[in-house]
Amino acid sequence: MPKHKPIKVKAASAGSNANASGKLTEHIIKCVLECVGYSVQTQYKPGIKDIFGKSIRIDCFVEPCETFPGGLAIESKWQDASGSVIEKLPFLVENIKTVYPCPCIIVLDGEYICNSDVAAKAIEYLKSHKDGERFLEVFSFQEFISWVINELKHGSYSPAPLTKQISFDF
């Protein structure tokens, strides 16, 4: 088994703690998907700009395969206490729908996400913006793992074909 560099999960400031939590959740997503046979890159740079012209970095990118011929972007957001994740979600949705090079899912979890009225409204907002083509789904971590086991591992998942293709080089 390959040795991995430990991921810091405890940090001095709220910002660095959030970054450490983000790295850990990306690593968990990558491991779960690799266990069922997918190739995944974290902090993937597709060479495209967001709606404001800044370079995009995708939290986890499932490399093109039979299930996802153009790849799959996975954005992971973990929030244990109030913070800025919720406010950034509309920006993320707009980027997914207009500039992302492939379909995307969002995985949201953490104490604040699960137990906040504000977060509940944000999740409702996200679910209302799913289009089944670019923005496929919103999952909690538990729902994501169930989806991987029940849909991806057993080969029962079949994404809708894209009608608007955005291309980039791999």
N, C-alpha and C positions, 0 to 999 in steps of 0.2 A: 504494500500500500504506500503511495507516495506521501512524503511528509509535507505538510503545509505549514507555512509561517503562521504563528498564532495571530488571531485578530483581537486587537484591544477592544474590550467592551465597556470598560470604565475609563472615563476621561475627566479632565479637570473642569472644562467649561461645558455649558449646554450645547454650544455649536459643535465642539469636538466630540461630545458624547453622541450627538445625533449622527455625525459622520461615522463613528465607530459602529453604531446600531445599523446604519445603512449598509456598511460593508458586511456585517454579519448576516443580515437578511439576504443580501445578494448571494453570499456564499451558500446559504441554506437552499435558496432557489436553484442555484447551479448544481449542487449536490443531488437534490431530489430529481432533477431532470436528467442528469448524467446517469443516475441509477437505473433509469428506464431506457437508456440508449441514445439520448440526445447530446449533441455537442453544443456547449454554451460558453460564451465569453461574457465576462463582467466588465463594466465601464467601457462598453464598446463605442468606438467613434466611427460613425458611418460616413463622415465627411460631408455632412449637410448642416445647414444653419436653421435655427429656430425662427419663429415669426418676427423676432427683433434683430436677427442677423448674427446671433451668437452661436458658436459651434455646439452641436448636440452631442451628448454622451448618454447612451442608453444603459440603464442599470444592468440588465441581462439581455443577451441576444442569443436566441436559438438559431444556430446556423441553418441555412437552407437544407431541406430534407423532403422526403415524400409527403409528410404531413403538412409541412410549412415550406412550400417551394421557394418563397421569397424571404424566408426566415420569419421569426416572431420576436417582437420587442416585448420585454417585460419590465414595467416600471414598478418598483417596490417602495412603499412609503410606510415607515414605522413611526408612531408617535405615542409616547407614554405620558407626556404632559402637554399642556397647551403650548402651541408654537406656530410656526409659519407653514407647515405642510398643507393645512386646509386651504389657506389663501392661494397657494400655488396651483391647486388642482385645475381651475378653469384654463390657466395658461398651458398646462400639460395636455388637457383635452384638445385645445385648439392646435397645438403642435402635432398631436397624434393624427388628427383629422386632416391636416393640411400639408405637413412636410415629412412625417415619418415615412421611411422607405418600405415599411411592411406593416402587417397587422400588429396590434398591441393589446396586451392585457395589463391591468393594474392590480397589484396585490397590496392591500391596505390592512394594517393591524397595529396593535399596541393598546395599552390601557386607555389612553385618551380617545383613540379611534373607536374603541368598543363601548365606551361608557359616557360619551359626551353628546349632548343634544346637537351641538354645532356640527360635530363629525357625522352624526346621523343624517343631518340635512345635506352635508357634503356628499355622502355616499348616495343619497337619493338623487342629488344633482348628477353625479357620475353615471348612475344607472340610467337616467333619463337621456343621456347623451350617447349611449352605446348605439352603434349603427350596424353591427354584425359584419362589417367589412373591414374597416380600419380600426375601430375601437371595439374589440370583441367582448370584453367582459371585465367585471370588477369582482375580485375575490378577497376574502380574508385568507390568512395563511392556512387555516384548516380547510377551507373550501378549495384553495389552490392545490393542496396535497391530494384531496379527494378527487379533483379533476384530473390530476396527473395519473393517479392510480386507476380510476374508473374509465377515463376517456382515452388518455394518451397511451398508457401501458397496454391496454387491451385493444387498441387500434380502432375504437368506435368513434373517434372524433373526426369530423370532416368539415373543415372550414369552408365558408362560402367563397366562390371564386371572386377575385377582385375585378371590379369594373374600371377602376382608375389605377393604373400602374405607375408608381414612382420608381425610377431605376437609379441605382448607384453601383459602383464597382466594389466587389468583395476582395 
